[in-house]
Amino acid sequence: KECAAKEAPNDKALADARAAVDTGGLDWKAVGSAFKKQVGCPKCNQTGYKGRAMAMELMRVDRRITAAIRTGDAEKVRNTAVAQGMVTIEAEAVRLASEGITTIAEAQRVMD
């Protein structure tokens, strides 16, 4: 946080981020816009990153998820879980980037 600088992600990065949010259980309008880029300073050993933030998803398995799992269709499982309130790991990574906790570039690097 000491050396991060504001960043306006390029159009492709923003489009990819919005797609991840829109299909991942979050509302793009509710996602922040404090995107940052890493710069580097003595506190982060000139890396631009210090510490870790975890992007994760948690899926509650109920009868609807169980039924979706039995179909063998991973996309159906994901869509069912998102419809029930799950936030995908990709959407969570974008949320972290939008709050300046990480960068869009780092979120994309890890997700790819």
C-alpha positions in Angstrom: 0.0 0.0 0.0 2.9 2.3 0.6 4.1 2.4 -3.0 1.0 1.4 -5.0 -0.1 3.9 -7.7 -3.5 4.4 -9.2 -4.1 2.6 -12.4 -6.7 2.7 -15.1 -6.7 -0.8 -16.6 -6.8 -1.1 -20.4 -10.1 -1.8 -22.1 -9.4 -5.6 -22.5 -8.4 -6.0 -18.9 -11.6 -4.1 -17.8 -13.7 -6.2 -20.2 -12.2 -9.4 -18.9 -12.7 -8.2 -15.3 -16.3 -7.3 -15.9 -17.0 -10.6 -17.6 -15.6 -12.4 -14.5 -17.7 -10.3 -12.2 -20.9 -10.5 -14.2 -20.7 -14.3 -14.5 -19.2 -14.8 -11.1 -21.9 -13.8 -8.7 -21.1 -10.1 -8.1 -22.6 -6.9 -9.4 -20.2 -4.8 -11.5 -21.8 -1.6 -10.2 -21.0 -2.7 -6.6 -17.3 -3.5 -7.4 -14.9 -0.7 -6.5 -12.7 1.2 -8.8 -9.6 1.7 -6.8 -7.4 -0.2 -9.2 -3.7 0.0 -8.4 -0.5 -1.0 -10.0 2.7 -2.2 -8.3 5.6 0.3 -8.1 8.1 -1.0 -5.6 9.7 0.5 -2.5 12.0 -0.6 0.3 9.1 -2.0 2.4 8.2 -4.5 -0.4 11.7 -5.1 -1.5 11.0 -3.3 -4.8 8.5 -6.0 -5.9 5.3 -3.9 -5.5 3.8 -6.7 -3.4 4.0 -7.6 0.3 2.0 -10.2 2.1 -0.7 -12.3 0.7 -4.4 -11.9 0.1 -6.5 -15.0 -0.7 -9.1 -15.2 -3.5 -11.3 -18.2 -2.9 -14.7 -19.6 -3.6 -16.9 -21.6 -1.3 -19.7 -23.7 -2.6 -22.4 -25.0 -0.3 -23.5 -28.4 -1.4 -27.2 -28.9 -1.1 -29.7 -31.0 -3.0 -29.7 -28.7 -6.0 -25.9 -28.8 -6.2 -25.9 -32.5 -5.7 -28.3 -32.9 -8.6 -26.1 -30.7 -10.8 -23.0 -32.7 -9.9 -24.8 -35.9 -10.9 -25.3 -34.6 -14.4 -21.5 -34.5 -14.8 -21.8 -31.0 -16.3 -19.3 -28.7 -14.5 -20.8 -25.6 -16.0 -24.2 -26.5 -14.6 -22.7 -27.0 -11.2 -21.0 -23.6 -11.4 -24.1 -21.8 -12.7 -26.3 -23.5 -10.0 -23.9 -22.4 -7.3 -23.7 -18.8 -8.5 -27.5 -18.7 -8.8 -27.5 -19.7 -5.1 -25.1 -16.9 -4.1 -21.6 -18.3 -4.6 -19.0 -15.8 -5.7 -16.4 -17.4 -8.1 -12.7 -17.2 -7.4 -12.3 -15.1 -10.6 -14.9 -12.6 -9.4 -13.3 -12.5 -6.0 -9.9 -11.8 -7.5 -11.3 -8.9 -9.5 -13.0 -7.6 -6.3 -9.6 -7.7 -4.5 -8.0 -5.8 -7.4 -10.9 -3.3 -7.5 -10.2 -2.5 -3.8 -6.5 -2.0 -4.4 -5.5 -5.1 -2.4 -3.9 -6.6 -5.5 -3.6 -5.7 -9.1 -5.6 -6.7 -12.2 -2.3 -8.0 -13.7 -1.6 -10.2 -10.7 -5.2 -11.5 -10.5 -5.1 -12.4 -14.2 -1.7 -14.0 -13.9 -2.8 -16.2 -11.1 -6.2 -17.1 -12.7 -4.6 -17.9 -16.1 
